[in-house]
Amino acid sequence: MSLAKDKPLFETPAHYEEDVHAWAFEQARLLRLGRFSELDLVNVIEEIESLGRSERKSLRSSYRLILTHLLKWQHQPTLRSRSWSITIDRERRNVERDEKDSPSLAARADEIVAEAFELARGDAAEETGLAISVFPETSPYTLDQLRDRSFLPE
């Protein structure tokens, strides 16, 4: 542990409502020093829970983009573009990284994909100009297909 981390990063104590960034570093410093009675526990707990929600939201967003682009790829073959395939590949790499970093989210991927598909279906309809009824109500793609960097529907 570095001695520099024992010293406050900022001159004056930060308050959660005024500067979350400075507050977070102050809370980390207090944790490192074992000064638990000085922690802003209510807000530390809120931030930890928020972090978990953010990780889930990020994974859902990546699946949403994959699904939207796969639906467009499948339903508008004459408009397929390099941009669509690049987006699909990038988001698959994001999914791979996020699920590796958070195996508990990977275990809930079916549920997350179901949520993402509801959004992706609407996105695909809006972006293609096709009626929403053209798109299936549930994902036609398996979890393995969504993660497979070589899969594209025909």
Phi and psi in degrees as GROMACS dihedral restraints (atoms count N, CA, C in turn):
[ dihedral_restraints ]
;  ai    aj    ak    al  type     phi  dphi    fc
    3     4     5     6     1   -77.6    20    10
    4     5     6     7     1   140.5    20    10
    6     7     8     9     1   -65.3    20    10
    7     8     9    10     1   -29.1    20    10
    9    10    11    12     1   -60.6    20    10
   10    11    12    13     1   -29.9    20    10
   12    13    14    15     1   -77.4    20    10
   13    14    15    16     1   -12.3    20    10
   15    16    17    18     1   -79.1    20    10
   16    17    18    19     1   -18.6    20    10
   18    19    20    21     1   -94.6    20    10
   19    20    21    22     1   145.4    20    10
   21    22    23    24     1   -59.7    20    10
   22    23    24    25     1   139.7    20    10
   24    25    26    27     1   -72.8    20    10
   25    26    27    28     1   -31.9    20    10
   27    28    29    30     1  -120.5    20    10
   28    29    30    31     1   151.2    20    10
   30    31    32    33     1   -63.0    20    10
   31    32    33    34     1   -46.4    20    10
   33    34    35    36     1  -108.3    20    10
   34    35    36    37     1   147.0    20    10
   36    37    38    39     1   -58.6    20    10
   37    38    39    40     1   139.0    20    10
   39    40    41    42     1   -92.9    20    10
   40    41    42    43     1   145.7    20    10
   42    43    44    45     1  -107.7    20    10
   43    44    45    46     1   139.8    20    10
   45    46    47    48     1   -51.8    20    10
   46    47    48    49     1   -45.2    20    10
   48    49    50    51     1   -71.4    20    10
   49    50    51    52     1   -19.2    20    10
   51    52    53    54     1  -101.5    20    10
   52    53    54    55     1   -34.1    20    10
   54    55    56    57     1  -158.6    20    10
   55    56    57    58     1    89.5    20    10
   57    58    59    60     1   -61.6    20    10
   58    59    60    61     1   -37.4    20    10
   60    61    62    63     1   -60.6    20    10
   61    62    63    64     1   -53.5    20    10
   63    64    65    66     1   -64.7    20    10
   64    65    66    67     1   -39.4    20    10
   66    67    68    69     1   -58.9    20    10
   67    68    69    70     1   -44.6    20    10
   69    70    71    72     1   -61.5    20    10
   70    71    72    73     1   -43.1    20    10
   72    73    74    75     1   -66.7    20    10
   73    74    75    76     1   -35.5    20    10
   75    76    77    78     1   -66.4    20    10
   76    77    78    79     1   -41.7    20    10
   78    79    80    81     1   -65.2    20    10
   79    80    81    82     1   -39.7    20    10
   81    82    83    84     1   -62.6    20    10
   82    83    84    85     1   -42.5    20    10
   84    85    86    87     1   -61.4    20    10
   85    86    87    88     1   -44.9    20    10
   87    88    89    90     1   -62.8    20    10
   88    89    90    91     1   -39.2    20    10
   90    91    92    93     1   -63.3    20    10
   91    92    93    94     1   -45.8    20    10
   93    94    95    96     1   -58.7    20    10
   94    95    96    97     1   -37.1    20    10
   96    97    98    99     1   -83.8    20    10
   97    98    99   100     1    -5.3    20    10
   99   100   101   102     1    72.9    20    10
  100   101   102   103     1    22.0    20    10
  102   103   104   105     1   -92.4    20    10
  103   104   105   106     1    62.4    20    10
  105   106   107   108     1   -64.4    20    10
  106   107   108   109     1   -31.7    20    10
  108   109   110   111     1   -68.5    20    10
  109   110   111   112     1   -16.9    20    10
  111   112   113   114     1   -92.6    20    10
  112   113   114   115     1    -5.0    20    10
  114   115   116   117     1   -68.8    20    10
  115   116   117   118     1   148.9    20    10
  117   118   119   120     1   -90.0    20    10
  118   119   120   121     1    75.2    20    10
  120   121   122   123     1   -59.7    20    10
  121   122   123   124     1   -39.6    20    10
  123   124   125   126     1   -58.1    20    10
  124   125   126   127     1   -47.2    20    10
  126   127   128   129     1   -77.9    20    10
  127   128   129   130     1   -30.3    20    10
  129   130   131   132     1   -62.6    20    10
  130   131   132   133     1   -45.8    20    10
  132   133   134   135     1   -61.0    20    10
  133   134   135   136     1   -45.7    20    10
  135   136   137   138     1   -59.1    20    10
  136   137   138   139     1   -43.0    20    10
  138   139   140   141     1   -68.1    20    10
  139   140   141   142     1   -38.3    20    10
  141   142   143   144     1   -65.2    20    10
  142   143   144   145     1   -44.4    20    10
  144   145   146   147     1   -62.8    20    10
  145   146   147   148     1   -39.5    20    10
  147   148   149   150     1   -63.3    20    10
  148   149   150   151     1   -37.6    20    10
  150   151   152   153     1   -60.9    20    10
  151   152   153   154     1   -44.0    20    10
  153   154   155   156     1   -62.2    20    10
  154   155   156   157     1   -42.3    20    10
  156   157   158   159     1   -64.7    20    10
  157   158   159   160     1   -38.2    20    10
  159   160   161   162     1   -65.0    20    10
  160   161   162   163     1   -40.1    20    10
  162   163   164   165     1   -62.4    20    10
  163   164   165   166     1   -43.0    20    10
  165   166   167   168     1   -65.6    20    10
  166   167   168   169     1   -43.0    20    10
  168   169   170   171     1   -62.7    20    10
  169   170   171   172     1   -40.0    20    10
  171   172   173   174     1   -63.0    20    10
  172   173   174   175     1   -44.0    20    10
  174   175   176   177     1   -65.2    20    10
  175   176   177   178     1   -43.1    20    10
  177   178   179   180     1   -61.6    20    10
  178   179   180   181     1   -39.3    20    10
  180   181   182   183     1   -62.9    20    10
  181   182   183   184     1   -42.6    20    10
  183   184   185   186     1   -64.4    20    10
  184   185   186   187     1   -44.9    20    10
  186   187   188   189     1   -63.4    20    10
  187   188   189   190     1   -38.0    20    10
  189   190   191   192     1   -59.7    20    10
  190   191   192   193     1   -45.2    20    10
  192   193   194   195     1   -66.2    20    10
  193   194   195   196     1   -40.8    20    10
  195   196   197   198     1   -60.0    20    10
  196   197   198   199     1   -50.4    20    10
  198   199   200   201     1   -61.9    20    10
  199   200   201   202     1   -44.5    20    10
  201   202   203   204     1   -58.5    20    10
  202   203   204   205     1   -47.0    20    10
  204   205   206   207     1   -71.7    20    10
  205   206   207   208     1   -33.6    20    10
  207   208   209   210     1   -66.5    20    10
  208   209   210   211     1   -39.5    20    10
  210   211   212   213     1   -64.0    20    10
  211   212   213   214     1   -44.1    20    10
  213   214   215   216     1   -63.0    20    10
  214   215   216   217     1   -42.7    20    10
  216   217   218   219     1   -58.4    20    10
  217   218   219   220     1   -43.7    20    10
  219   220   221   222     1   -73.4    20    10
  220   221   222   223     1   -39.5    20    10
  222   223   224   225     1   -96.4    20    10
  223   224   225   226     1    -9.3    20    10
  225   226   227   228     1  -135.5    20    10
  226   227   228   229     1    63.9    20    10
  228   229   230   231     1   -59.2    20    10
  229   230   231   232     1   -29.3    20    10
  231   232   233   234     1   -75.6    20    10
  232   233   234   235     1   -12.5    20    10
  234   235   236   237     1  -106.3    20    10
  235   236   237   238     1     6.3    20    10
  237   238   239   240     1   -54.3    20    10
  238   239   240   241     1   141.4    20    10
  240   241   242   243     1  -139.0    20    10
  241   242   243   244     1   161.7    20    10
  243   244   245   246     1   -61.1    20    10
  244   245   246   247     1   -36.5    20    10
  246   247   248   249     1   -58.6    20    10
  247   248   249   250     1   -42.4    20    10
  249   250   251   252     1   -63.1    20    10
  250   251   252   253     1   -46.6    20    10
  252   253   254   255     1   -67.4    20    10
  253   254   255   256     1   -34.2    20    10
  255   256   257   258     1   -65.6    20    10
  256   257   258   259     1   -43.2    20    10
  258   259   260   261     1   -62.6    20    10
  259   260   261   262     1   -44.9    20    10
  261   262   263   264     1   -59.3    20    10
  262   263   264   265     1   -47.2    20    10
  264   265   266   267     1   -64.6    20    10
  265   266   267   268     1   -45.0    20    10
  267   268   269   270     1   -59.5    20    10
  268   269   270   271     1   -45.6    20    10
  270   271   272   273     1   -70.5    20    10
  271   272   273   274     1   -30.3    20    10
  273   274   275   276     1   -65.5    20    10
  274   275   276   277     1   -38.9    20    10
  276   277   278   279     1   -64.5    20    10
  277   278   279   280     1   -38.9    20    10
  279   280   281   282     1   -62.6    20    10
  280   281   282   283     1   -43.6    20    10
  282   283   284   285     1   -60.5    20    10
  283   284   285   286     1   -46.8    20    10
  285   286   287   288     1   -57.4    20    10
  286   287   288   289     1   -46.7    20    10
  288   289   290   291     1   -65.3    20    10
  289   290   291   292     1   -47.6    20    10
  291   292   293   294     1   -64.1    20    10
  292   293   294   295     1   -40.1    20    10
  294   295   296   297     1   -72.6    20    10
  295   296   297   298     1   -30.1    20    10
  297   298   299   300     1   -68.3    20    10
  298   299   300   301     1   -41.5    20    10
  300   301   302   303     1   -71.4    20    10
  301   302   303   304     1   -27.5    20    10
  303   304   305   306     1  -134.1    20    10
  304   305   306   307     1    78.6    20    10
  306   307   308   309     1   -57.1    20    10
  307   308   309   310     1   -28.1    20    10
  309   310   311   312     1   -66.0    20    10
  310   311   312   313     1   -29.8    20    10
  312   313   314   315     1   -74.8    20    10
  313   314   315   316     1   -38.9    20    10
  315   316   317   318     1   -58.9    20    10
  316   317   318   319     1   -36.7    20    10
  318   319   320   321     1   -67.7    20    10
  319   320   321   322     1   -19.9    20    10
  321   322   323   324     1  -108.1    20    10
  322   323   324   325     1    18.7    20    10
  324   325   326   327     1   -59.9    20    10
  325   326   327   328     1   -38.1    20    10
  327   328   329   330     1   -57.7    20    10
  328   329   330   331     1   -44.4    20    10
  330   331   332   333     1   -65.6    20    10
  331   332   333   334     1   -42.4    20    10
  333   334   335   336     1   -66.6    20    10
  334   335   336   337     1   -40.7    20    10
  336   337   338   339     1   -64.6    20    10
  337   338   339   340     1   -39.9    20    10
  339   340   341   342     1   -60.2    20    10
  340   341   342   343     1   -43.4    20    10
  342   343   344   345     1   -63.6    20    10
  343   344   345   346     1   -44.8    20    10
  345   346   347   348     1   -64.9    20    10
  346   347   348   349     1   -36.0    20    10
  348   349   350   351     1   -65.9    20    10
  349   350   351   352     1   -38.8    20    10
  351   352   353   354     1   -54.8    20    10
  352   353   354   355     1   -42.9    20    10
  354   355   356   357     1   -73.5    20    10
  355   356   357   358     1   -42.8    20    10
  357   358   359   360     1   -63.5    20    10
  358   359   360   361     1   -37.5    20    10
  360   361   362   363     1   -59.9    20    10
  361   362   363   364     1   -46.3    20    10
  363   364   365   366     1   -66.0    20    10
  364   365   366   367     1   -40.4    20    10
  366   367   368   369     1   -61.0    20    10
  367   368   369   370     1   -45.1    20    10
  369   370   371   372     1   -63.2    20    10
  370   371   372   373     1   -41.8    20    10
  372   373   374   375     1   -62.5    20    10
  373   374   375   376     1   -45.5    20    10
  375   376   377   378     1   -64.4    20    10
  376   377   378   379     1   -44.2    20    10
  378   379   380   381     1   -73.3    20    10
  379   380   381   382     1   -30.0    20    10
  381   382   383   384     1   -92.9    20    10
  382   383   384   385     1   -21.8    20    10
  384   385   386   387     1    81.3    20    10
  385   386   387   388     1     4.4    20    10
  387   388   389   390     1   -83.7    20    10
  388   389   390   391     1   153.7    20    10
  390   391   392   393     1   -63.2    20    10
  391   392   393   394     1   144.2    20    10
  393   394   395   396     1   -61.5    20    10
  394   395   396   397     1   -27.8    20    10
  396   397   398   399     1   -65.7    20    10
  397   398   399   400     1   -16.6    20    10
  399   400   401   402     1   -66.2    20    10
  400   401   402   403     1   -30.5    20    10
  402   403   404   405     1   -93.8    20    10
  403   404   405   406     1   142.6    20    10
  405   406   407   408     1   -64.1    20    10
  406   407   408   409     1   156.6    20    10
  408   409   410   411     1   -77.8    20    10
  409   410   411   412     1   -23.2    20    10
  411   412   413   414     1  -126.9    20    10
  412   413   414   415     1   158.9    20    10
  414   415   416   417     1   -60.7    20    10
  415   416   417   418     1   127.7    20    10
  417   418   419   420     1   -82.3    20    10
  418   419   420   421     1    -1.1    20    10
  420   421   422   423     1  -107.7    20    10
  421   422   423   424     1   139.4    20    10
  423   424   425   426     1   -76.9    20    10
  424   425   426   427     1   164.4    20    10
  426   427   428   429     1   -60.3    20    10
  427   428   429   430     1   -40.3    20    10
  429   430   431   432     1   -61.9    20    10
  430   431   432   433     1   -41.0    20    10
  432   433   434   435     1   -65.4    20    10
  433   434   435   436     1   -40.2    20    10
  435   436   437   438     1   -63.5    20    10
  436   437   438   439     1   -32.7    20    10
  438   439   440   441     1   -88.0    20    10
  439   440   441   442     1   -19.0    20    10
  441   442   443   444     1   -74.7    20    10
  442   443   444   445     1   113.6    20    10
  444   445   446   447     1   -67.5    20    10
  445   446   447   448     1   -10.9    20    10
  447   448   449   450     1  -103.8    20    10
  448   449   450   451     1    -7.6    20    10
  450   451   452   453     1   -79.9    20    10
  451   452   453   454     1   129.4    20    10
  453   454   455   456     1  -141.3    20    10
  454   455   456   457     1   132.8    20    10
  456   457   458   459     1   -70.5    20    10
  457   458   459   460     1   150.0    20    10
